[in-house]
Amino acid sequence: MASLVAYDDSDSEAETEPAGSFNPAGQMKDASDAVRPPGRDFASEVLDAKDGGALPTKHGSCEDAASCRLPLARLWRSDSGSCPNQRLQWPRTEPEVTFPTSQPARPSLWTSHAPAGHVPLAAARLKQVKLSWGTSGSPEPSFCARTGSETPGKNGSSLQRQWCEDCVVPYTPKRLRQLQALSTETGKSKDMEPQGPCAGRAPAPLCVAPQVSEFIQPYLDSQYKETKIPRKVLFHLRGHRGPVNNIQWCPVSSKSHMLLSTSMDKTFKVWNAVDSGSCLQTYSLHSEAVRAARWSPCGRRILSGGFDSALHLTDLETGTQLFSGQSDFRITTLKFHPRDHNVFVCGGFSSEMKAWDVRTSKVVRSYKATVQQTLDILFLREGSEFLSSTDASSRDSADRTIIAWDFRSSAKISNQIFHERYTCPSLTLHPREPVFLAQTNGNYLALFSAVWPYRMSRRRRYEGHKVEGYSVGCECSPDGDLLLTGSADGRVLVYSFRTASRARTLHGHTQACVGTTFHPVLPSILATCSWEGDVKIWH
């Protein structure tokens, strides 16, 4: 007598029934052509046969014949040495299967051969089927798969092996799955059409009105007056989908209604921030975040650099790229030479800064220092010298945090300028006095002399804002009376340059305010940008 093994399949919500098939009258037929009532299970009949009884030959009728019309699959072989120990896996796909109601009884699934390509119903349909052999008046059949057309018997072992191959999914290591996903994404990116002007698509020309803004026109022929501290927001510019790193007004007075903004969303935008607050053009030239962008001194071009190590000089009137270069490090800062506008210096995630010539698209000079990253670059008077801010700091001092360079010879003039243990994320030059200011991570602004030996002022320090690791910018007003800086808590602070006292605090952003700038012509306009991706124009 074959032994009976009960198997609990924890992977499926529905239990598997004993082998058999239903006839239209509600009978269930097993391998020995014996019929039994649906209220009794297979194990009880085997025990009755063992005690000397015979399997029942009569059956009760099914109350719902339509629900008993679907056949059951046999889970074991007909030979005497087999047992129902095969795991049944539900198929992945669900074909459309229809069962007519007026056909005669269906033959047993054991003796019939499944057609080629036959796939049973999905397991999702089985979640709605609840089996109750002992409590329900009419059994509800479940649906399972027959993966081969072989008849049981001599080919039982081969059929079992085929079921294992078809149903058991092999385990794939996590590292291999990640590599497969990466190769799939790489293949998709290669198949996709390249985007942006780098792939041959030039950006559209900038739509700029030929006339001067009516708000700027009265101030062009007059001398700049005293700067007035703004009180309310004029425009709230929302268009970037990532943090805004930097903002800059156009340096040409007649075109100073245009504002340039760079963002971590791989784009930089040009806004009409005086008349309408609308976006004039969006440039998607980089494949990574745009960390730095500057207007050219003529106001007709924009130089941009990003984390993709690419450099682009774009003409706004024609939309063409006049220069494209590829650096060997990520760009975080760049500045035009104040005298020769065809030369610029860039720095980034490297111990080296490079000077490029846009006419030849080549590096003309290199400036090497034993540092990790260049944070900011500032040209001094006449452009013969410039300063670089780095992230090199030691325990007790911050030697090499600010380094003075000779532009022509690439030699270091001094690296003993700032002796405190804080890095300086940004530098700015005073418009009228030979001094410059450095934003420090010590939550204060330090004042330095712009001539050798670049001594720091011990008497004047601008405190009250927070930096906290952000690249918070600072700037002086065009008349030099006010000092403007952002803060990591979203505030905008205005200091008096002479007394270092706080003149006003503007609460404008919910996240870190990293960029602030006064309008070069209008005395009561300033712009701020924040880490939440918006730009505000204050009046």
C-alpha positions as CSV (number, residue, x, y, z in Angstrom):
1,M,0.0,0.0,0.0
2,A,1.4,3.4,-0.9
3,S,2.1,5.7,1.9
4,L,0.3,9.0,2.1
5,V,2.4,12.2,2.6
6,A,0.6,15.4,3.5
7,Y,2.4,18.4,2.1
8,D,1.7,22.0,3.2
9,D,2.6,24.5,0.5
10,S,3.1,27.8,2.3
11,D,3.7,29.7,-0.9
12,S,0.1,29.3,-2.1
13,E,-3.1,30.5,-0.4
14,A,-5.2,27.7,-1.8
15,E,-4.7,24.0,-0.8
16,T,-4.3,21.4,-3.5
17,E,-7.0,18.8,-3.8
18,P,-6.6,15.1,-4.4
19,A,-6.4,13.9,-8.0
20,G,-9.6,13.4,-9.8
21,S,-12.1,14.9,-12.3
22,F,-15.7,16.0,-12.1
23,N,-18.4,14.8,-14.3
24,P,-21.5,16.9,-15.0
25,A,-23.5,15.1,-12.3
26,G,-21.1,16.2,-9.6
27,Q,-19.1,13.0,-9.3
28,M,-15.4,12.8,-8.8
29,K,-13.4,10.0,-10.4
30,D,-10.0,8.9,-9.4
31,A,-7.3,6.6,-11.1
32,S,-9.1,3.4,-10.2
33,D,-12.4,4.5,-11.9
34,A,-14.1,4.5,-8.5
35,V,-16.4,7.2,-7.6
36,R,-16.9,8.7,-4.2
37,P,-19.1,11.3,-2.6
38,P,-17.6,14.8,-2.4
39,G,-18.0,14.9,1.4
40,R,-15.3,12.4,2.0
41,D,-11.6,13.0,1.5
42,F,-9.0,10.7,0.0
43,A,-7.3,9.7,3.3
44,S,-10.5,8.5,4.9
45,E,-11.2,6.2,1.9
46,V,-7.7,4.7,2.0
47,L,-8.2,3.9,5.7
48,D,-11.6,2.3,5.0
49,A,-10.0,0.1,2.3
50,K,-7.2,-0.9,4.7
51,D,-9.7,-2.1,7.3
52,G,-11.3,-4.4,4.8
53,G,-13.9,-2.2,3.3
54,A,-14.4,-1.3,-0.3
55,L,-14.3,2.0,-1.9
56,P,-17.7,3.4,-2.4
57,T,-19.3,3.0,-5.8
58,K,-22.2,5.4,-5.4
59,H,-22.1,9.1,-5.2
60,G,-24.3,12.0,-4.4
61,S,-25.2,14.6,-7.0
62,C,-23.7,18.0,-7.0
63,E,-26.0,20.9,-6.2
64,D,-24.3,23.3,-8.4
65,A,-23.2,21.5,-11.6
66,A,-21.7,24.6,-13.2
67,S,-19.2,25.1,-10.4
68,C,-18.1,21.5,-10.6
69,R,-17.4,21.5,-14.3
70,L,-13.6,22.4,-14.2
71,P,-11.2,19.4,-13.9
72,L,-8.5,18.9,-11.3
73,A,-4.8,18.2,-12.0
74,R,-3.2,15.1,-10.8
75,L,-0.2,15.8,-8.5
76,W,1.4,12.3,-8.4
77,R,2.1,9.4,-10.7
78,S,0.1,6.2,-11.0
79,D,2.9,3.8,-10.2
80,S,2.9,2.2,-6.7
81,G,6.1,3.8,-5.5
82,S,5.1,7.4,-6.0
83,C,3.8,9.9,-3.5
84,P,2.4,13.4,-3.8
85,N,5.5,15.3,-2.9
86,Q,5.8,17.6,-5.9
87,R,5.6,21.4,-5.3
88,L,3.2,23.1,-7.6
89,Q,4.1,26.6,-8.8
90,W,1.4,28.9,-10.2
91,P,2.0,30.1,-13.8
92,R,2.9,33.7,-14.5
93,T,0.6,34.4,-17.4
94,E,-3.2,34.0,-17.6
95,P,-4.7,33.2,-21.0
96,E,-8.3,33.6,-21.8
97,V,-10.0,30.3,-21.1
98,T,-13.7,29.7,-21.6
99,F,-15.8,26.7,-20.5
100,P,-19.1,26.1,-22.4
101,T,-22.0,24.9,-20.3
102,S,-23.8,22.6,-22.8
103,Q,-20.9,20.2,-23.6
104,P,-20.8,16.6,-22.3
105,A,-18.6,15.4,-19.5
106,R,-15.0,16.3,-19.9
107,P,-12.5,13.4,-19.8
108,S,-10.0,12.9,-17.0
109,L,-7.0,15.2,-17.1
110,W,-4.7,12.2,-16.4
111,T,-5.5,10.4,-19.6
112,S,-6.0,13.4,-21.8
113,H,-3.0,15.3,-23.4
114,A,-2.7,19.0,-22.9
115,P,-2.5,21.0,-26.1
116,A,0.8,22.6,-27.1
117,G,1.4,26.0,-25.5
118,H,-1.4,25.4,-23.0
119,V,-1.1,27.6,-19.9
120,P,-3.6,27.4,-17.0
121,L,-5.2,30.2,-15.1
122,A,-3.2,32.6,-12.9
123,A,-2.9,32.3,-9.2
124,A,-4.7,35.6,-8.8
125,R,-7.9,33.8,-9.7
126,L,-7.3,31.1,-7.1
127,K,-7.1,33.7,-4.3
128,Q,-10.9,34.0,-4.6
129,V,-11.5,30.2,-4.5
130,K,-11.9,28.9,-0.9
131,L,-11.9,25.1,-0.4
132,S,-14.0,23.3,2.1
133,W,-14.3,19.6,1.4
134,G,-15.9,18.7,4.7
135,T,-18.2,21.6,5.4
136,S,-19.5,22.7,1.9
137,G,-22.3,20.8,0.2
138,S,-20.5,21.0,-3.2
139,P,-16.7,21.1,-3.5
140,E,-15.1,24.0,-5.4
141,P,-12.3,22.8,-7.6
142,S,-9.0,24.5,-8.0
143,F,-7.1,25.0,-11.2
144,C,-3.5,23.8,-11.6
145,A,-1.1,23.3,-14.4
146,R,0.0,20.3,-16.5
147,T,3.3,21.2,-18.0
148,G,3.9,18.2,-20.2
149,S,2.0,15.8,-22.4
150,E,3.9,12.7,-21.2
151,T,1.7,9.9,-19.6
152,P,2.8,8.8,-16.1
153,G,4.4,5.4,-15.7
154,K,7.8,4.7,-17.2
155,N,8.5,8.4,-17.9
156,G,7.6,9.5,-14.3
157,S,11.1,10.5,-13.4
158,S,11.6,12.5,-16.5
159,L,8.2,14.2,-16.0
160,Q,9.2,15.0,-12.4
161,R,12.5,16.5,-13.6
162,Q,10.7,18.6,-16.2
163,W,8.3,20.0,-13.5
164,C,11.3,20.9,-11.4
165,E,12.9,22.7,-14.3
166,D,9.8,24.5,-15.3
167,C,8.4,25.5,-11.9
168,V,11.4,26.2,-9.6
169,V,13.0,29.6,-10.3
170,P,16.7,29.6,-9.7
171,Y,18.1,32.1,-7.1
172,T,19.9,35.0,-8.6
173,P,22.5,36.8,-6.3
174,K,21.8,40.4,-5.5
175,R,25.1,41.6,-7.0
176,L,24.2,39.8,-10.3
177,R,20.7,41.4,-10.3
178,Q,22.3,44.9,-9.8
179,L,24.7,44.3,-12.7
180,Q,21.9,43.1,-14.9
181,A,19.8,46.2,-14.1
182,L,22.8,48.4,-14.7
183,S,23.5,46.9,-18.1
184,T,19.8,47.2,-19.0
185,E,19.8,50.9,-18.1
186,T,23.0,51.5,-20.0
187,G,21.5,49.8,-23.1
188,K,18.4,51.9,-22.9
189,S,20.4,55.1,-22.6
190,K,22.5,54.1,-25.6
191,D,19.4,53.4,-27.6
192,M,17.7,56.7,-26.6
193,E,18.3,59.7,-28.7
194,P,20.8,62.1,-27.1
195,Q,19.3,65.2,-25.6
196,G,20.6,68.8,-25.5
197,P,22.9,70.8,-27.7
198,C,25.8,68.5,-27.0
199,A,24.1,66.0,-29.3
200,G,23.8,68.5,-32.1
201,R,20.8,70.4,-31.0
202,A,21.6,74.1,-30.5
203,P,19.5,76.0,-28.0
204,A,17.0,78.5,-29.3
205,P,18.0,82.2,-29.4
206,L,17.1,84.3,-26.4
207,C,13.9,86.2,-26.8
208,V,15.1,89.6,-25.5
209,A,13.2,92.9,-26.3
210,P,15.5,95.4,-28.2
211,Q,14.4,98.3,-26.0
212,V,15.6,99.0,-22.5
213,S,13.4,98.3,-19.6
214,E,11.2,101.3,-18.6
215,F,12.2,100.8,-15.0
216,I,16.0,100.9,-15.7
217,Q,15.9,103.7,-18.4
218,P,15.7,106.6,-15.9
219,Y,18.8,105.4,-14.0
220,L,21.2,104.9,-16.9
221,D,22.2,108.5,-17.3
222,S,22.4,109.3,-13.6
223,Q,24.9,108.4,-11.0
224,Y,24.1,105.5,-8.6
225,K,22.3,106.8,-5.6
226,E,22.2,105.5,-2.0
227,T,21.2,101.9,-1.7
228,K,17.8,101.4,-0.1
229,I,17.0,98.2,1.8
230,P,14.0,96.4,0.3
231,R,11.1,95.3,2.4
232,K,8.7,93.2,0.3
233,V,8.9,90.5,-2.4
234,L,8.3,91.8,-6.0
235,F,8.5,88.5,-7.9
236,H,8.7,84.9,-6.8
237,L,10.4,82.9,-9.6
238,R,9.7,79.2,-9.6
239,G,10.9,77.1,-12.4
240,H,13.9,75.0,-11.2
241,R,13.3,71.5,-10.1
242,G,16.4,71.5,-7.8
243,P,18.4,73.7,-5.5
244,V,19.5,77.0,-7.0
245,N,23.3,77.4,-6.5
246,N,24.0,80.9,-7.8
247,I,22.4,84.0,-9.3
248,Q,23.9,87.0,-11.2
249,W,22.5,90.1,-12.8
250,C,23.6,90.9,-16.3
251,P,26.7,93.2,-16.0
252,V,25.6,95.5,-18.9
253,S,23.4,98.3,-17.5
254,S,21.0,98.4,-20.4
255,K,20.4,94.7,-20.1
256,S,20.5,94.4,-16.4
257,H,16.8,93.4,-16.3
258,M,18.0,89.8,-17.0
259,L,19.0,87.5,-14.2
260,L,21.0,84.3,-14.5
261,S,20.3,81.3,-12.2
262,T,22.1,78.0,-12.0
263,S,20.6,74.9,-10.5
264,M,21.3,71.3,-9.5
265,D,18.6,70.2,-11.9
266,K,21.2,70.3,-14.8
267,T,19.9,73.6,-16.2
268,F,20.5,77.3,-16.0
269,K,17.9,79.9,-16.8
270,V,17.7,83.5,-17.9
271,W,14.8,85.5,-16.3
272,N,13.3,88.9,-16.9
273,A,13.4,89.7,-13.2
274,V,12.5,93.4,-13.4
275,D,9.5,93.8,-15.8
276,S,7.5,90.6,-15.7
277,G,9.3,87.9,-13.7
278,S,9.1,85.5,-16.6
279,C,11.6,82.9,-17.7
280,L,13.2,84.0,-21.1
281,Q,15.1,80.8,-21.8
282,T,16.1,77.5,-20.2
283,Y,19.5,75.9,-21.2
284,S,20.0,72.1,-20.8
285,L,23.6,71.8,-21.9
286,H,24.9,69.6,-19.1
287,S,24.2,66.0,-18.1
288,E,24.9,66.7,-14.4
289,A,24.2,69.5,-12.0
290,V,25.3,73.0,-13.1
291,R,27.3,74.4,-10.2
292,A,28.7,77.6,-11.8
293,A,27.7,80.0,-14.6
294,R,28.7,83.5,-15.3
295,W,27.8,86.3,-17.7
296,S,30.5,87.4,-20.0
297,P,31.5,91.1,-19.5
298,C,29.8,92.0,-22.8
299,G,26.4,90.6,-21.7
300,R,25.8,88.5,-24.8
301,R,27.3,85.2,-23.6
302,I,27.1,82.8,-20.7
303,L,29.9,80.5,-19.5
304,S,28.7,77.4,-17.6
305,G,30.4,74.5,-15.8
306,G,28.9,71.5,-14.0
307,F,29.5,68.2,-12.3
308,D,29.8,66.5,-15.7
309,S,33.2,68.3,-16.0
310,A,32.0,70.1,-19.2
311,L,32.5,73.8,-20.0
312,H,30.2,75.6,-22.5
313,L,30.2,79.2,-23.7
314,T,26.8,80.0,-25.2
315,D,25.8,82.9,-27.4
316,L,22.4,84.2,-26.3
317,E,21.5,86.0,-29.6
318,T,22.1,83.0,-31.9
319,G,21.8,80.1,-29.4
320,T,25.1,78.5,-30.6
321,Q,28.0,77.3,-28.6
322,L,31.2,79.3,-29.2
323,F,33.3,77.1,-26.9
324,S,33.1,73.6,-25.5
325,G,35.7,72.0,-23.3
326,Q,36.0,69.0,-21.1
327,S,37.9,69.2,-17.8
328,D,39.3,66.4,-15.8
329,F,37.4,67.4,-12.6
330,R,34.0,68.5,-11.6
331,I,33.5,72.3,-11.9
332,T,32.4,74.2,-8.8
333,T,33.6,77.8,-9.7
334,L,34.8,79.8,-12.6
335,K,35.6,83.5,-13.3
336,F,36.4,85.6,-16.3
337,H,39.6,87.5,-16.4
338,P,38.8,91.2,-15.8
339,R,41.1,92.4,-18.6
340,D,41.2,89.6,-21.2
341,H,37.6,88.4,-21.6
342,N,38.7,85.5,-23.7
343,V,40.4,83.8,-20.7
344,F,38.7,82.4,-17.6
345,V,39.9,80.3,-14.6
346,C,38.0,77.4,-13.3
347,G,38.3,75.1,-10.3
348,G,36.5,72.2,-8.7
349,F,37.0,68.8,-7.2
350,S,40.8,68.8,-7.8
351,S,44.0,70.3,-6.3
352,E,44.5,72.1,-9.6
353,M,43.0,75.1,-11.2
354,K,43.2,75.8,-15.0
355,A,43.0,78.9,-17.2
356,W,41.3,78.3,-20.5
357,D,41.4,80.4,-23.7
358,V,38.0,80.2,-25.6
359,R,39.7,81.2,-28.9
360,T,41.9,78.1,-29.0
361,S,39.8,75.9,-26.6
362,K,43.0,74.9,-24.8
363,V,44.4,75.2,-21.3
364,V,46.9,78.0,-21.2
365,R,47.9,77.9,-17.5
366,S,47.7,75.5,-14.5
367,Y,47.8,76.4,-10.8
368,K,48.6,73.5,-8.5
369,A,48.2,73.4,-4.8
370,T,48.2,70.6,-2.2
371,V,44.5,70.9,-1.5
372,Q,41.4,68.7,-2.1
373,Q,38.9,71.1,-3.6
374,T,38.6,74.7,-4.9
375,L,35.6,76.5,-3.4
376,D,35.8,80.0,-5.0
377,I,38.0,82.2,-7.1
378,L,38.3,86.0,-6.9
379,F,40.3,88.3,-9.2
380,L,41.9,91.3,-7.6
381,R,42.6,94.7,-9.2
382,E,43.8,94.7,-12.8
383,G,43.7,90.9,-12.9
384,S,47.4,90.4,-12.3
385,E,46.6,88.5,-9.0
386,F,43.7,86.3,-7.9
387,L,42.7,84.5,-4.8
388,S,41.5,80.9,-4.4
389,S,39.5,79.5,-1.5
390,T,40.1,75.8,-0.7
391,D,38.9,73.3,1.8
392,A,42.4,72.5,3.3
393,S,42.4,73.0,7.0
394,S,44.3,71.5,9.9
395,R,43.6,71.1,13.6
396,D,45.0,74.4,14.9
397,S,45.3,76.5,11.8
398,A,43.9,76.7,8.3
399,D,47.0,77.4,6.3
400,R,46.4,77.3,2.5
401,T,42.7,78.0,3.1
402,I,43.1,81.2,1.1
403,I,45.9,81.3,-1.4
404,A,47.1,84.3,-3.5
405,W,48.4,83.5,-7.0
406,D,50.2,85.4,-9.7
407,F,48.2,85.0,-12.8
408,R,51.0,85.1,-15.4
409,S,53.7,83.0,-13.7
410,S,51.3,80.6,-11.8
411,A,53.4,81.1,-8.7
412,K,52.0,81.3,-5.2
413,I,52.3,84.8,-3.7
414,S,51.1,83.9,-0.2
415,N,49.3,81.1,1.6
416,Q,49.4,82.5,5.1
417,I,46.4,84.7,4.8
418,F,43.7,83.2,6.9
419,H,44.9,81.5,10.1
420,E,41.7,80.3,11.7
421,R,40.4,76.7,11.5
422,Y,37.4,77.4,9.2
423,T,37.0,77.0,5.4
424,C,35.7,79.9,3.3
425,P,33.0,78.8,0.8
426,S,32.8,82.3,-1.0
427,L,34.8,85.5,-1.5
428,T,33.7,88.9,-2.6
429,L,35.5,92.2,-3.4
430,H,34.5,95.6,-2.2
431,P,33.6,97.9,-5.1
432,R,35.4,101.0,-3.8
433,E,38.0,100.1,-1.1
434,P,41.0,97.8,-1.5
435,V,39.6,95.1,0.7
436,F,37.8,91.8,0.2
437,L,35.5,89.7,2.4
438,A,35.5,85.9,3.0
439,Q,32.5,83.9,4.1
440,T,33.6,81.4,6.7
441,N,32.1,78.2,8.2
442,G,32.6,79.8,11.6
443,N,29.3,81.7,10.9
444,Y,30.9,85.1,10.3
445,L,32.3,87.3,7.5
446,A,36.0,88.1,7.8
447,L,37.6,91.3,6.3
448,F,41.0,91.3,4.5
449,S,43.2,93.7,2.8
450,A,43.4,93.2,-1.0
451,V,47.1,94.1,-1.2
452,W,50.1,92.2,0.0
453,P,50.4,90.9,2.7
454,Y,46.6,90.5,2.7
455,R,46.2,91.0,6.5
456,M,42.9,90.2,8.2
457,S,41.1,92.8,10.2
458,R,40.8,91.9,13.9
459,R,38.4,94.8,14.7
460,R,35.6,94.2,12.2
461,R,33.7,91.0,12.0
462,Y,30.1,90.4,10.6
463,E,28.3,87.9,12.7
464,G,24.7,86.7,13.2
465,H,24.0,84.4,10.2
466,K,24.6,80.6,9.8
467,V,26.7,78.8,7.2
468,E,26.7,75.2,8.4
469,G,28.5,73.8,5.4
470,Y,26.4,75.4,2.7
471,S,28.1,77.4,0.0
472,V,26.5,80.7,1.2
473,G,27.4,83.7,-0.9
474,C,28.0,87.3,0.1
475,E,28.1,90.6,-1.8
476,C,28.6,94.3,-1.3
477,S,26.1,96.9,-2.6
478,P,27.2,99.0,-5.6
479,D,28.0,102.0,-3.4
480,G,29.8,99.8,-0.8
481,D,27.7,100.9,2.2
482,L,25.9,97.6,2.7
483,L,27.0,94.0,3.0
484,L,24.5,91.3,2.0
485,T,24.7,87.6,2.9
486,G,22.4,84.6,3.1
487,S,22.0,82.1,5.9
488,A,21.5,78.4,6.4
489,D,18.2,78.9,8.1
490,G,16.7,80.8,5.1
491,R,17.2,84.4,6.3
492,V,18.8,87.2,4.4
493,L,20.9,89.6,6.5
494,V,22.0,93.1,5.6
495,Y,25.0,94.6,7.5
496,S,26.4,98.1,7.6
497,F,29.9,97.9,6.1
498,R,31.3,100.6,8.3
499,T,30.0,99.6,11.7
500,A,29.5,95.8,11.1
501,S,26.0,96.2,12.7
502,R,23.0,94.4,11.4
503,A,20.8,96.8,9.4
504,R,17.9,94.4,8.5
505,T,16.9,90.8,8.5
506,L,14.6,89.4,5.7
507,H,12.7,86.2,6.3
508,G,12.2,84.9,2.8
509,H,13.0,81.2,2.5
510,T,12.2,78.0,4.3
511,Q,15.6,76.4,3.4
512,A,19.1,77.6,3.2
513,C,19.6,80.9,1.3
514,V,22.8,80.4,-0.6
515,G,22.8,83.3,-3.1
516,T,22.3,87.0,-2.7
517,T,23.0,89.9,-5.1
518,F,22.2,93.6,-5.4
519,H,21.0,95.1,-8.7
520,P,23.8,97.0,-10.4
521,V,21.6,99.9,-11.5
522,L,18.4,100.0,-9.4
523,P,19.2,101.1,-5.9
524,S,16.4,99.2,-4.1
525,I,16.3,95.8,-5.9
526,L,18.0,92.6,-4.8
527,A,17.7,89.0,-5.6
528,T,18.0,85.9,-3.4
529,C,18.0,82.2,-4.1
530,S,17.6,79.2,-1.9
531,W,18.2,75.4,-1.6
532,E,14.5,74.8,-2.1
533,G,14.8,75.8,-5.8
534,D,13.2,79.3,-5.9
535,V,14.4,82.8,-6.6
536,K,12.9,85.9,-5.0
537,I,13.2,89.5,-6.2
538,W,12.9,92.1,-3.4
539,H,11.8,95.7,-3.7
